[in-house]
Amino acid sequence: MTNGNGPNGDTPRPDPIQKLTEYVESLEISLEIQEDKTDVIEDQVANLTEQITELKQQVKQMYGDEEDWQRMSKT
């Protein structure tokens, strides 16, 4: 069958299976990249959560100490 677009009137059509395979491979690569980024973000969130917990504890200790000092100074 010819369509008149090629020099001899016959344009080769890309193999649909090959195009699909290439598309799936590119999606897999994109997913791997996204998974790597997600892992990094999850690690950062865990680290920041730990830091927040430590800071909360420090603030609690500071204010706890300050409240004790204020109570003692009133008596």
C-alpha positions as CSV (number, residue, x, y, z in Angstrom):
1,M,0.0,0.0,0.0
2,T,1.4,3.4,-0.9
3,N,0.5,6.8,0.5
4,G,2.6,9.0,-1.9
5,N,4.7,10.7,0.9
6,G,8.0,8.9,0.3
7,P,10.3,9.2,-2.8
8,N,9.0,5.9,-4.1
9,G,5.5,6.5,-2.8
10,D,5.9,4.2,0.2
11,T,6.7,5.6,3.6
12,P,7.8,3.1,6.2
13,R,5.6,3.0,9.3
14,P,7.3,2.8,12.7
15,D,6.8,-0.5,14.4
16,P,4.0,0.1,17.0
17,I,5.4,-2.6,19.3
18,Q,8.8,-0.9,19.2
19,K,7.3,2.5,19.9
20,L,5.4,1.1,22.8
21,T,8.4,-0.6,24.2
22,E,10.5,2.6,24.0
23,Y,7.7,4.5,25.7
24,V,7.4,2.0,28.5
25,E,11.2,2.1,29.0
26,S,11.2,5.8,29.2
27,L,8.3,5.6,31.8
28,E,10.3,3.1,33.8
29,I,13.3,5.5,33.8
30,S,11.1,8.4,34.9
31,L,9.6,6.3,37.7
32,E,13.1,5.3,38.9
33,I,14.1,9.0,39.0
34,Q,10.9,9.9,40.9
35,E,11.5,7.0,43.4
36,D,15.1,8.3,44.0
37,K,13.8,11.8,44.5
38,T,11.1,10.5,46.9
39,D,13.7,8.5,48.9
40,V,15.8,11.7,49.3
41,I,12.8,13.7,50.4
42,E,11.7,11.1,52.8
43,D,15.2,11.0,54.3
44,Q,15.1,14.8,54.6
45,V,11.7,14.8,56.2
46,A,12.8,12.1,58.7
47,N,15.9,14.2,59.6
48,L,13.9,17.4,60.0
49,T,11.3,15.6,62.1
50,E,14.1,14.4,64.4
51,Q,15.5,17.9,64.6
52,I,12.1,19.3,65.5
53,T,11.7,16.7,68.2
54,E,15.1,17.6,69.6
55,L,14.3,21.3,69.5
56,K,10.9,20.8,71.2
57,Q,12.6,18.9,74.0
58,Q,15.2,21.7,74.4
59,V,12.4,24.4,74.5
60,K,10.5,22.3,77.0
61,Q,13.6,22.0,79.2
62,M,14.3,25.7,78.9
63,Y,10.8,26.8,79.7
64,G,10.5,24.1,82.4
65,D,13.6,25.5,84.0
66,E,12.3,29.1,83.6
67,E,9.0,28.2,85.2
68,D,10.7,26.5,88.1
69,W,12.9,29.6,88.5
70,Q,9.9,31.9,88.4
71,R,8.0,29.8,91.0
72,M,11.0,29.7,93.2
73,S,11.6,33.5,93.0
74,K,7.9,34.2,94.0
75,T,8.2,32.3,97.2
